Amino acid sequence: MAETRTAADVHLGSTPDDVLWGRLPSRHDAAVRTVAPGSVVTIDTVSHEGLLPDQGSDPVAFFGRHGVDPGGVLADAIDIVRDLRNDDADGPHVVSRPIAVAGAEPGDVLSVSILAALPRVPYGVISNRHGRGALPGELPRGADPVSVFADVVTRDGVDHGRLPVVDGGPRVVTFPLRPFPGILGVTVDSDVRPHSVPPGPHGGNIDIALLTAGSTLHLPVQVPGAGVYVGDPHFAQGDGEVALTAMEASLRLTLRLDVVPRATALRRFGALVGPVAETTEFLVPTGMDADLDEAVRRCVRAAITLLRARWGVDEHLAYAYLSAATDFRISQVVDLVCGAHATIRKADFDAVATCD
């Protein structure tokens, strides 16, 4: 599959010099680029699937077993395995080094708009391993990890992933692709690089499948410059991501980075304590916790805060509206910290003056 680049002010590749493996940036990580607010950046991402030690640490051999020619394996993936070490104490994800946005300060909000998410390869992998997923101790049945290869086919101009019904059989089960970054975040105000798996107020591995092209993620800035990064590219994911991974595969992402000053952010979002996504149809507050019930409760509180800030809705009326009109969804249950998100229809408030 030929790589396509959307016009952008800055391009960041995915060579070993451009990425971290298994950790997210901390305040001591220097930005690899600094851009003005409103800049458009293109970032190449590499999936960790096919690179990991339990898959042989040899992407050419791993994908070759599934019929991919050596030339069809990204050179960056080969170089990352050769030059970087993925420690057992680290997460699996390949994450871009941070990009700073000039003038962004703690208290501001960084709005990251996804303009394009383009596949770099015509295949991906769905894995269940480490006694993780929604059914630990049940699946996988054996001690070895299960990594399911899926290819891509185009039907009526729409890309679909394909899986077989039985192991080794023809790939006849199809599902539409909805490419998005599983990891999208800002740099934490810490001396220690965070593990790449659990998400948090900084964003990170939030795995919200709504974050396809045309959507935006609003993140509370933690350090001067914000230090935005991406990783864990997905071709498709169901809410919950129950097996452990989605269809993981490398993407070229094009993003616009905007800074919302603190005073404006308070009017739009209230006191933002975690990520808020936005699509053309929905505002999407989030809640996260190791306990899924608590994650949902935090999501409900975040939704009430958002309704009160954006439209001045009384607390008890916001609670009533959410109960009557808003879906609360499970983002994922596999990342040590569970995630929930709500889908608030913006059109429901067309007749209400905003507080902005």
N, C-alpha and C positions, 0 to 999 in steps of 0.2 A: 504494500500500500504506500503510495507516494505521500511524503509529508508536505503539507501546505502551510504557509505562514500568512496569517492575517496581518495587515499593516499595523505597526506598533511603533511607539517611541523607543522602546528598549526590548532586546531579546536576551533571555537567559537560557543557556543550554542545560544539559543534564550530564555533563562530564563529571568525573570524580571531584574536580575542583569546585563544581557548582552545587554540590549536594552534601547533605548529612545522611547517615544511614542508621536508623533506629532511634534517633534523638531529635528533639525540636530545638530551635535556637534559644539561647539565653541572652541576657543583656550584655555579655562579654563577646558575643559574636558580631564582628564588624559586618556592616551591610556590604553586599557585593555590588549593589547599584544604589544610587540615590536619585529619586525622580521628583518632579514637581507634582503637587496635587492635580488630579485630573488626567494624569498621564496614562497611556495605554501600554501595557507590558505583555509580551508573549513569553511563556515559560514552558520549556519542554519537561515533561515528567516521565519517570520510569517506574513501572510496577515492580514490586519486590517478588512477585510470583515467578518461579523459575530460576531465581537467584539464590534462594535460601539454602543453608547447609543441609536441611532435611530433604531437599530436592536435588542435592548433589553439587551445589555451588558451581554449576556449569550450564549456563543457559543454552549454549549451542547444543549440548547433548540432551538436555531436558526437552527442549522444543523439537529437536530432531527426532525423538521417539514418537512425536505426534505428527510427523510429516513436514515440519518446517525446515526449509533449506537453511544452511548457515547464513546466507545472505539476507534471509528474512528475519534474523535476530538483530536487535538494535546494537550497534557498536558500543553505545554508552552503557548498556546493560553488561556487556562483556567486560568493559573497562572498570566498572564499579566493583564487580566481583573480584577482579584481579588486584585492584589498588586499594580498596577499602575493606575494613574488617567489620563484620556484623557479630558483635559479642552476644553471648547468651543472656546477658543482663539487659540488653537493649531491645527495642521493638524491631519489627521486621521492615518498617516502611522507609523508602527512599524519599527524602524531603529536600526541597530546594533551600539553599541558604537565603538569608533574609534580604529583602529589598526595602530600603528606607523611603519614606515619603516626607519631603522637606516640610517642616513646620508642624507636623503631627506631635501632640503632646498628651501625656496622661490626662484623662478626663475628656478628651476628644473621642470621637468615634471614627473609625476607618470603615468606609463603605467600599466593598470589593464587588464590582459588577462583572459577572462572567459574560463576556461577549461571544466567545467561541470555545468549544471543547471538541477537538478533532482527533480521531484515532491516528496513532502513529504506526500501528500494526493491525493485521486482520485476524487477530486471535486473542484469547484471554484464558484465565484460569480461575476456577472456583475451588476453594480449599476448605477442608475440615481437619483440624489437627490440634495437638496439645491438650486434649481433653476439654476443648473449648467449644463454643457454640451454644445453642439453646438446649442441647441434649447431651451435656457432658456425662461420660460414663456409659452412654448408650451408643452414640456414634462419634467417631468411627468404631466399627466393630472390633478391629484389631488394634495393635500397638502402632502400626505404621500410619503416617499421615495419608490422607486421600486428597489428591489434587486432580480435579476434573478439567480436561482441556475442552475449550469451546471455540469454534471458528465463527467467522462472520460471513453472512451471505446477504446480498441485496435483493429485495423483492419489491417490485413496483416502486422503485426509487427509495426504499426505506431499508436501512441496515438492521439486520436481525442477528442475534446470537443463535447458535445451534448446538444441541446436545443429543446424544443417543438415548434410546429407551433402555437398552441393556449395554453393559460394558463391552466395548469393542464393536458395537453394532453401528449401522448407518445413522448419521445425525439427522433426525427428522423432527425433533421438538424445537420449535422456534419461539423467540420472544424479542420484542423490539428493544433496540439499544437506546439508552438515555444517559449519555456520557456526562460525568461530573467528577470533581475532585472530592475524595473522601476526607482528605486533610486540607483545611484552609484556616489559617490562624495568624495571630500576631505574636511577637516575641514577648516572653514572660519576663517580669522584673525579678530575676533570680540569678544567683551565681551558678546554678546547676542546670544543665540542659535537661528538660523533661523527657521522660520515656515517651516514645511516639504513640503508644496505644491509647491511654485514657484521654478523653477530651476534657475541657474545662472552660472557665470564663474567657480564656484566650482563644477559644475555638479549638483548633487542632483536629483530632480525628472524630469529627461530629457525624460523619456518614449520613447526611440528610440528602435523600435522593432527589428532592425538589431543586437542588442547586445545579440545575442544568443551564445551558446558555439562555440568557435573558433574565436570569435571577441575580440577586444581590445579597451579600452577607454583610451585616453591620456588626462590627466588633469593637469593644471598648479598648482603647489604646492603653498599653501597659508601660511602655518605655518611649522616650523621645524618638521620633521617626517611625514608630509603630513596628517596623521590621516584619513585613508580611511574607508568608511562605506558603507553599502548596505541596501536595504529595498524595500518595495512595490513590492513583487514578482508577476510576471505575468506568466500565462500559455500560453496566446495568446493575441495579440493586432493587430488591424488594424491601419495603419497610420491615425492619427487624434484623435483616442480614443474618438469618438464623443459623446457617451452617458454619459461620465464622467470617468468611469473606464473601464478597459479591463476585460478579464477573470482573476480575481485576485485569487491567491492561493499560498500556502507556498512552498518554494523551499529550497533545499540544494545546495549552490553555492560553487564551487571550483575555486579559483582565483590565478593567479601568479602576484606578485607585483614587478615591475622593476622600477628603477630610471634612468631617462635620464638626465645627467648633462646639465646645462644651455647652454653651448656653443654648444653641440651636438643638443639640443632641438631647438635652433635658426636655425641651418642648416636644420633640418628635418621639422620644422613646422612654422618657422618665429616667430614673437612675438605672442605667443599663448594667446589669451584673453578669451578663453572659451574651452569647450570640443571638441576634435576631436576623432571620432570613426574610427575603421579600421576593415575591414573584409578581407578574403583572396582575394576578388575581388575589393573592393572599399576602398578609403579614404573618410571619411564622416565628413566634417566640419559642424559646427552648427551655428545657429543664434537664438537669443531669445529676445523677447520684449513683452510688454503687447499688442502692436498692431501687428497683424500678418504680415501686409505689411512691417513694419520695421524689424520684425524678418527675413523675406526673404532677405531684403536688407543687413542685417548684415551677413547672411549666404553667400551671394554672395561675400561680401568683404572678409570674412574669407576664402572662396574658392580661391579667387585671391591671397591672401597672402600665402596660402599653396602651390599653383602652382609656385609662384615666388621663395619661399624658397627651395622647394624640387627639382625643375627641372629648375630653372632660366628662367621661361617663362616671356616674356615681358608682361606688364600689359594689353595692348590692345589685345594681342594675347590670354592671359589667359581668358579675358572676352569673346572673340569670341569663344574659345574652349568650355567654359561652356555653351554658348548659343546653340552651335551645338550638344554637346555630353553628357551633364550632366543633370540628373533629379534633380529637387529641390522638396522635399517632405515636407509635413506637418507632423511633429512628433506628436504634440498634440495641441489642442486648448482649453484645459479644466483646465489648471493648473495656472490660473491667469496670468502667463507669457507664451505666446505662443512659440512654438518651430518649427523651420524649419531645415532640414538637406539636404545636397547634396550628391550625389553618384558619385564620380570621379573614373572612371575605371583605376586602376593602370597599366593594360596591355597596355593602349593607349600610355604609356610613356616608353615602354620597350627599345626603341631605343635611349632614351635620357639619358645622364649621370646625375646621381643625384648630388646634391650639398653637400651630406654628406661625 
